[in-house]
Amino acid sequence: MAATLTANAPARPRKLLASRRTRVGILYALPVVVYLLVLFVYPILSTLFLSLKNTDGSLTLHWYVDALTGINLSVLLTTVRISAETALFSLVFGFVLANAISRLKPLWAGVAMLIVVVPHFISALVRTYGWIILLGDKGLVNDTLAKLWVPGAPFQLLYNEIGVVIGTTSVMLPYTVLLLYSVMRGVDRRLLAAAASMGAGRVTIFRRVYLPLVAPGLASAGLLSFILSLGYYITPALMGGPDQTMIASLINQQVMKQNQWNGAAAEGVVLLLLTFAGLLLVKVVTSFGASRKKRSAS
Amino acid sequence: MMELRRTLTGRIALTAIATVILLFLALPIVVILVTSFSNNAFAAFPPDSWTLGWYKALFADGSKWPAALSLSAFVAALSTVFSLIIGVTAATALTRSELPLRSAVYALVLGPLLIPQIVTALGLFLLFEPASMLGSPIAIALGHTVLASPIAVLILVATLRGIDERLEDAAASMGAGRLTIARRITFPLAAPGMIAAAIFSFITSFDEFYISQFLSSVDTVTLPVQIYNSLTFDIDPSVTAISAILIAFAILALALVALVRWLGSGRQDSLLSVENTAGIAAPGGEAV
């Protein structure tokens, strides 16, 4: 009797309290939800509708046919190619740098992290401009190469794909390093020590223990870098030539110069779908990594 | 913990490669800072002679930069206010209440950070064009808030998670009303996080390019759009000086965030005798 009393007594107020807390939660969540529904979700849905609408108002897929044929298709392929190159270089450089930072003494690791984090908060436009100054015919890079008697210097490093990929990689790299650093901090170092104690060499430990542990994190960092590169516009437009036109530039041109909103909307939806496909892959990789971690821990 | 044995050459090689990558990150920034004081803006690095001419040219008569700078500052200030209002309410809902569909709200908040900004910008263009609001600073600020408010929400969620709810419960048990608790307990503890959220919202709006470009008109050109135009159309060497100012501004803002965090870090510990194990959750740690 006494037991049921004590068990029941707090239940009612708690339930009341819970419903009050729910009401408060909904009330406080309203501003962000309403704001983003009106100024983010609704505009994107109207972009979707516009991309399916003919000039006379009937439904059509011909904007998508336009978006996926001829010159527009090659722009799409260029976008995927440059994003893949950017993600690959960011991943390789990011891996080396994050790995080095995670082994440094705290003071030096702090300094190195500062050099990574500060550029992340400086506008991509400004950093791109810095590269334009550096990579010109008489810029610091070519100047140094010429002084070192490197054959062929000065090289053409601007207005081609080399320039674009240098620029986009440098814009993306801080983000990739931050992602990878948190992945590496999550590795249980005792597993490496255990492998070493059982006689595994450094290469074996790296290949058989470390790499499998960080692989899901690496894959999702690479995918995220790829996704975020897809929408780049400033760097390819300023550092590339006509062959480096990316889909964002195309959208911009169609809206600003050709007044072709339906076409731009279709391009936008294609970009959106590519992004969603990438995010879905990230999700798959992350849950795969989580299940593997659980197995290795047990 | 056993550290793996490494050879000396391996260590030197690793340090060298890491240094090169760090240079890769730092060089474009350093080169702008140095070139902005150089007498010849387009050649020779390091410069032969120094000048403050580009900075003076920024504020000379007929220069487009002061207008762009003040427009960007105005838009960023508005956007910061909107983002803080949205951020504080949303973070309260996400950390201090039972919220149905919590993960859906999280997904909605993360959406603008993951979806290509050009798509968001295009959508906003299609929204504001029929309302003939193109060129309106308010429209640009509303658009920037779409990108800045999620950042404010994530920072404030982390901040509120880091505040021990027992302090609020203790105040309530002693008869403090909800407003008093918010004013006397939660707000002072959350102040560093709110300042950080404000600074990051401001930077996000101040540096934003895509939305500004789609929503701007001939008369309302924000600073990033003006820089982009100078780099594509009319070569104006004072763009180096304005870029250097932007860099200095970003570094200053980050230093301010670090300072506020450092000043605020001791506060809660002095209030709590028990060791606070809650820690500060990583922004967005719960999501994706």
Interface residues (C-beta under 8 A of the other chain):
Chain A: A18 R21 T22 V24 G25 I26 L27 Y28 A29 L30 P31 V32 V33 Y35 L36 L37 L39 F40 V41 Y42 P43 I44 S46 T47 L50 F93 V96 L97 N99 A100 I101 R103 A112 I115 V116 V117 V118 P119 F121 I122 S123 A124 L125 V126 R127 T128 Y129 G130 W131 I132 I133 L134 G136 K138 G139 L140 D143 S170 L173 P174 S182 R189 R190 L192 A193 A196 S197 R202 I205 I227 L230 G231 Y233 I234 A237 L238 A248 I251 N252 V255 W261 A264 A265 G268 L271 L272 T275 L279 V282 K283 T286
Chain B: M1 M2 L4 R5 R6 L14 T15 I17 A18 I21 L22 F24 L25 A26 L27 P28 I29 V30 V31 I32 T35 F42 A43 A44 F45 F82 I85 I86 G87 T89 A90 T92 A93 L94 R96 S97 E98 L99 P100 V105 L108 V109 G111 P112 L114 I115 P116 Q117 I118 V119 T120 L122 G123 L124 F125 L126 L127 L142 G143 T145 V146 S149 V153 I203 D207 F209 Y210 Q213 F214 P224 I227 Y228 L231 T232 V239 T240 S243 L246 I247 A250 I251 A253 L254 A282 V288
